[in-house]
Amino acid sequence: MTQYSSIAGTGAYLPEKILTNADLEKMVDTTDQWIFERTGIRKRHIAADDEFTVDLAEQAAREAIERSGLATGDIDLVIVATTTPDRVFPSTACLLQKRLDIHGPAAFDVQAVCSGFVYALSIADKFIKTGSARHALVVGAETLSRIIDWSDRSTCVLFGDGAGAVVLSASESPGILSTHLHADGQYDDLLTVPDGIASGRHKIKSGQDANMYIQMKGNEVFRMAVMTLGRIVDETLEAANLDKSDIDWLVPHQANIRIINATAKKLNMPLDRVVTTVDQHGNTSAASVPLALHAAVSEGAIKKGDTLLLEAFGGGFTWGSAIIRY
């Protein structure tokens, strides 16, 4: 019998501290109106000084496992998508595995920036379809505030911290219908943190080093995101043999309301069928899609049997999508 994977539970966690646009007005030369009109963001959550990526991941993971009706001991694969791991090694997935008292199953991180959760979901789906796992914990978790230059008004208004998670379980009926992953490294300089271990620039320096923080050429990134996500919508629908009208919900990466609206227009989808959390969360990179998914599920908007299109675009560039029957 063919084995499929389906979402058994979702979870989320957002740090307690909230940074509003009004707060940012006191930090850099910007205004609430300017930020909201160009991005759709009103506020974002910021991790406390003693709060780390694995802490956020653990809270989201525990909720997803509880909602799935499983015990932590049932989890036989742990994947964490993150751009902001707590250590060089071991992986955040291994640190999370320890927190959850899970011993033995494979655990590893995926780094595809904002597309990370979709990448991780696709990998977990393949583990389950091949019989290598039955219950996979897939987490997107970020503490992006640690790599933000809070004096750079072009980037500091965009990002926030958070974690979202799903438990993916083996099923006799299709849940994840198809996934599609892409990347093109030639655009690496348009959205990047230039610093790194091998580069030799990781040594302690006095003052602020811009290479330690997110750098973005916003206009170029916007154009590429809209064009690329438009193409992947067509690819995804064709692969699943679906029409645009078959999609009940669009669950997009929450980077910018203008990008979200452009993708919805491509699908001819009314905005009330598009899950939007960017106003409350900002861009939480790999945590963005699972946070949005959990919000819609928790509010009762997404119901069993609904067909979802998940999509994301991130630094690399990377991009990906998934069609899911919830």
C-alpha positions as CSV (number, residue, x, y, z in Angstrom):
1,M,0.0,0.0,0.0
2,T,1.3,3.4,-0.9
3,Q,2.2,5.5,2.1
4,Y,1.5,9.3,2.2
5,S,2.1,12.0,4.7
6,S,-0.4,14.4,6.3
7,I,-0.3,17.1,8.9
8,A,-1.3,15.7,12.3
9,G,-0.8,18.8,14.4
10,T,0.5,22.4,14.3
11,G,2.1,24.6,16.9
12,A,3.6,28.1,17.3
13,Y,5.4,30.4,19.6
14,L,6.1,34.1,19.6
15,P,8.3,35.9,22.1
16,E,6.6,38.1,24.7
17,K,8.3,41.3,23.7
18,I,6.6,43.3,21.0
19,L,8.3,46.0,18.9
20,T,5.8,48.3,17.2
21,N,6.3,50.7,14.3
22,A,5.9,53.5,16.8
23,D,8.8,52.0,18.8
24,L,10.9,52.0,15.6
25,E,10.1,55.7,15.0
26,K,12.1,56.4,18.1
27,M,15.1,54.3,16.9
28,V,15.5,55.2,13.2
29,D,14.3,57.8,10.7
30,T,11.0,56.2,9.7
31,T,7.3,56.4,10.4
32,D,4.4,53.9,11.0
33,Q,2.7,55.1,7.8
34,W,5.9,54.6,5.7
35,I,6.4,51.0,7.1
36,F,2.8,49.9,6.8
37,E,2.2,51.3,3.3
38,R,5.3,49.6,1.9
39,T,5.3,46.3,3.9
40,G,1.9,45.8,5.6
41,I,3.8,45.4,9.0
42,R,2.4,46.9,12.2
43,K,4.6,45.1,14.8
44,R,6.9,42.2,15.3
45,H,8.1,40.0,18.2
46,I,11.6,40.1,19.6
47,A,13.3,37.4,21.6
48,A,14.5,38.2,25.1
49,D,18.2,38.4,25.8
50,D,18.1,35.0,27.4
51,E,15.8,33.4,24.8
52,F,17.3,31.5,22.0
53,T,16.2,29.7,18.8
54,V,15.9,26.3,20.5
55,D,13.7,27.9,23.2
56,L,11.3,29.2,20.5
57,A,11.4,25.9,18.6
58,E,10.7,23.8,21.8
59,Q,7.5,25.7,22.6
60,A,6.2,25.4,19.1
61,A,7.2,21.8,18.9
62,R,5.5,20.8,22.1
63,E,2.2,22.4,21.0
64,A,2.4,20.6,17.6
65,I,3.0,17.3,19.3
66,E,0.2,17.8,21.8
67,R,-2.2,18.8,19.0
68,S,-1.3,15.7,17.0
69,G,-2.3,13.4,19.9
70,L,1.1,11.8,19.9
71,A,3.8,11.5,22.5
72,T,7.3,12.9,22.1
73,G,8.5,9.2,22.0
74,D,6.5,8.7,18.8
75,I,8.6,11.2,16.8
76,D,11.1,9.5,14.6
77,L,12.5,12.4,12.6
78,V,13.3,16.0,13.7
79,I,14.1,18.7,11.1
80,V,14.6,22.4,12.1
81,A,14.6,25.0,9.4
82,T,16.6,28.0,10.7
83,T,18.9,30.8,9.5
84,T,19.8,31.6,13.1
85,P,21.1,28.5,14.8
86,D,22.2,28.8,18.4
87,R,25.6,27.1,17.7
88,V,27.8,26.3,14.8
89,F,27.3,22.8,15.9
90,P,25.5,20.7,17.1
91,S,22.5,21.5,15.0
92,T,19.5,23.3,16.6
93,A,17.5,20.1,15.7
94,C,19.8,18.1,18.0
95,L,19.5,20.7,20.8
96,L,15.7,20.5,20.3
97,Q,15.8,16.7,20.3
98,K,17.6,16.8,23.7
99,R,14.9,19.2,25.1
100,L,12.2,16.8,24.0
101,D,13.9,13.8,25.5
102,I,13.9,12.1,22.1
103,H,16.8,9.7,21.5
104,G,18.0,7.9,18.4
105,P,16.0,9.2,15.4
106,A,17.7,11.4,12.8
107,A,17.8,15.1,13.6
108,F,19.2,17.9,11.4
109,D,18.9,21.5,10.4
110,V,17.9,22.9,7.0
111,Q,19.2,26.3,5.8
112,A,17.2,27.8,3.0
113,V,16.4,31.1,4.7
114,C,12.7,32.1,4.2
115,S,12.1,28.9,2.1
116,G,13.5,26.7,4.9
117,F,10.2,25.4,6.3
118,V,8.9,24.4,2.8
119,Y,12.3,22.7,2.1
120,A,12.1,20.9,5.5
121,L,8.5,19.8,4.9
122,S,9.4,18.4,1.5
123,I,12.3,16.4,3.0
124,A,10.1,15.0,5.8
125,D,7.4,14.1,3.3
126,K,9.9,12.0,1.3
127,F,11.2,10.3,4.5
128,I,7.6,9.2,5.3
129,K,6.7,8.2,1.7
130,T,9.8,6.0,1.5
131,G,9.0,4.4,4.9
132,S,12.0,5.9,6.6
133,A,9.9,7.7,9.2
134,R,6.3,7.6,10.5
135,H,6.0,10.8,12.6
136,A,8.2,13.7,11.6
137,L,8.6,16.9,13.6
138,V,9.2,19.9,11.3
139,V,10.0,23.2,12.8
140,G,10.8,26.7,11.4
141,A,12.4,28.8,14.1
142,E,14.3,32.1,14.0
143,T,15.9,34.8,16.2
144,L,16.5,37.2,13.3
145,S,16.8,40.1,15.8
146,R,20.3,38.9,16.5
147,I,21.4,39.6,12.9
148,I,19.6,42.9,12.4
149,D,21.5,46.2,12.2
150,W,19.0,48.3,14.2
151,S,20.4,51.5,12.7
152,D,19.6,50.4,9.1
153,R,16.0,51.5,8.5
154,S,15.8,49.6,5.3
155,T,16.0,46.2,7.1
156,C,15.3,46.7,10.8
157,V,11.6,47.4,10.1
158,L,11.0,44.1,8.3
159,F,12.0,41.2,10.5
160,G,10.9,39.5,13.7
161,D,11.4,36.4,15.8
162,G,9.2,33.3,16.2
163,A,8.7,29.6,15.7
164,G,6.1,27.4,14.0
165,A,5.9,23.6,13.8
166,V,4.0,20.8,12.3
167,V,3.9,17.0,13.0
168,L,3.8,15.1,9.7
169,S,2.5,11.6,10.1
170,A,2.1,8.6,7.8
171,S,-1.3,8.3,6.2
172,E,-3.2,6.0,3.9
173,S,-4.7,9.0,2.0
174,P,-2.7,11.9,0.4
175,G,-2.1,14.9,2.6
176,I,0.9,16.5,0.9
177,L,0.1,16.2,-2.8
178,S,3.4,17.6,-4.1
179,T,6.3,19.8,-3.2
180,H,8.6,21.9,-5.5
181,L,12.0,23.2,-4.5
182,H,14.3,25.6,-6.4
183,A,17.4,27.7,-5.9
184,D,19.6,30.0,-7.9
185,G,22.8,31.1,-6.2
186,Q,23.8,33.7,-8.7
187,Y,21.7,36.2,-6.8
188,D,23.5,35.6,-3.5
189,D,24.5,39.3,-3.0
190,L,20.9,40.7,-3.2
191,L,19.9,39.3,0.2
192,T,22.7,38.1,2.5
193,V,24.6,38.2,5.7
194,P,28.2,38.4,4.3
195,D,30.0,37.3,7.4
196,G,30.8,33.7,8.0
197,I,33.1,31.1,9.7
198,A,35.3,30.3,6.7
199,S,35.6,33.9,5.5
200,G,37.9,34.9,8.3
201,R,35.7,37.9,9.1
202,H,34.3,36.2,12.2
203,K,37.0,37.5,14.6
204,I,36.0,39.8,17.3
205,K,36.1,43.4,16.1
206,S,35.6,46.6,17.8
207,G,32.5,48.6,16.9
208,Q,29.7,47.5,14.6
209,D,30.5,45.3,11.6
210,A,27.9,45.6,8.8
211,N,28.9,42.2,7.5
212,M,27.4,40.6,10.5
213,Y,23.9,41.8,9.7
214,I,21.3,41.3,7.0
215,Q,21.9,43.3,3.9
216,M,19.3,43.6,1.2
217,K,18.7,45.3,-2.1
218,G,15.0,45.6,-1.6
219,N,13.8,46.6,-5.1
220,E,15.7,43.8,-6.8
221,V,14.5,41.2,-4.2
222,F,10.9,42.4,-4.6
223,R,11.0,42.0,-8.4
224,M,12.6,38.6,-8.3
225,A,10.1,37.4,-5.6
226,V,7.0,38.4,-7.6
227,M,8.3,36.9,-10.8
228,T,9.5,33.7,-9.3
229,L,6.5,33.0,-7.1
230,G,4.3,33.6,-10.2
231,R,6.1,30.8,-12.0
232,I,6.0,28.4,-9.2
233,V,2.2,28.8,-8.8
234,D,1.8,27.5,-12.4
235,E,4.3,24.7,-11.9
236,T,2.7,23.6,-8.6
237,L,-0.9,23.6,-10.0
238,E,0.1,21.7,-13.1
239,A,2.0,19.0,-11.1
240,A,-1.0,18.4,-8.9
241,N,-3.4,18.5,-11.8
242,L,-5.4,21.3,-10.1
243,D,-7.0,24.5,-11.3
244,K,-6.6,27.8,-9.5
245,S,-10.2,27.5,-8.3
246,D,-9.3,24.2,-6.5
247,I,-7.1,26.1,-4.0
248,D,-9.1,26.9,-0.8
249,W,-6.3,28.8,1.0
250,L,-3.0,30.4,0.1
251,V,-0.5,30.3,2.9
252,P,2.4,32.4,1.8
253,H,5.7,33.5,3.2
254,Q,5.0,36.7,5.2
255,A,7.6,39.0,3.8
256,N,5.7,41.9,2.3
257,I,2.0,42.5,1.8
258,R,2.6,43.6,-1.8
259,I,4.3,40.3,-2.7
260,I,1.5,38.4,-1.0
261,N,-1.1,40.4,-2.9
262,A,0.7,39.8,-6.2
263,T,0.7,36.0,-5.7
264,A,-3.0,36.1,-4.7
265,K,-3.7,38.0,-7.9
266,K,-1.9,35.3,-9.9
267,L,-4.2,32.7,-8.4
268,N,-7.3,34.9,-8.9
269,M,-7.8,34.3,-5.2
270,P,-9.8,36.8,-3.0
271,L,-7.7,38.2,-0.2
272,D,-10.1,36.7,2.4
273,R,-8.8,33.3,1.3
274,V,-5.1,34.4,1.9
275,V,-3.6,33.8,5.3
276,T,-2.0,37.0,6.3
277,T,0.0,37.5,9.5
278,V,2.7,39.9,8.3
279,D,1.0,42.8,10.0
280,Q,1.4,41.1,13.4
281,H,4.7,39.1,13.0
282,G,6.8,40.9,10.3
283,N,9.1,38.6,8.3
284,T,10.1,35.7,10.5
285,S,12.0,33.9,7.7
286,A,11.7,30.1,8.1
287,A,9.1,30.5,10.9
288,S,6.8,32.5,8.7
289,V,4.8,29.9,6.8
290,P,4.2,27.5,9.8
291,L,3.2,30.5,12.0
292,A,0.7,31.6,9.4
293,L,-0.6,28.0,8.9
294,H,-1.0,27.5,12.7
295,A,-2.8,30.8,13.0
296,A,-5.4,29.9,10.4
297,V,-5.8,26.4,11.8
298,S,-6.2,27.6,15.4
299,E,-8.8,30.2,14.3
300,G,-10.8,27.6,12.5
301,A,-10.4,29.2,9.1
302,I,-8.5,26.2,7.6
303,K,-10.6,23.0,8.0
304,K,-10.1,19.3,7.4
305,G,-10.3,18.6,3.7
306,D,-9.3,22.1,2.6
307,T,-6.6,22.3,-0.2
308,L,-3.7,24.6,0.7
309,L,-0.9,26.2,-1.4
310,L,2.2,27.0,0.7
311,E,4.9,29.1,-1.0
312,A,8.0,30.9,0.0
313,F,10.9,32.8,-1.4
314,G,14.2,33.6,0.4
315,G,17.9,34.5,0.2
316,G,20.0,32.3,-2.0
317,F,17.8,32.8,-3.9
318,T,15.7,29.8,-2.8
319,W,12.0,29.3,-3.4
320,G,9.5,26.5,-2.9
321,S,5.9,25.4,-2.7
322,A,3.7,22.6,-1.4
323,I,0.1,21.6,-2.2
324,I,-1.5,20.1,0.9
325,R,-4.9,18.6,1.5
326,Y,-5.3,19.4,5.2
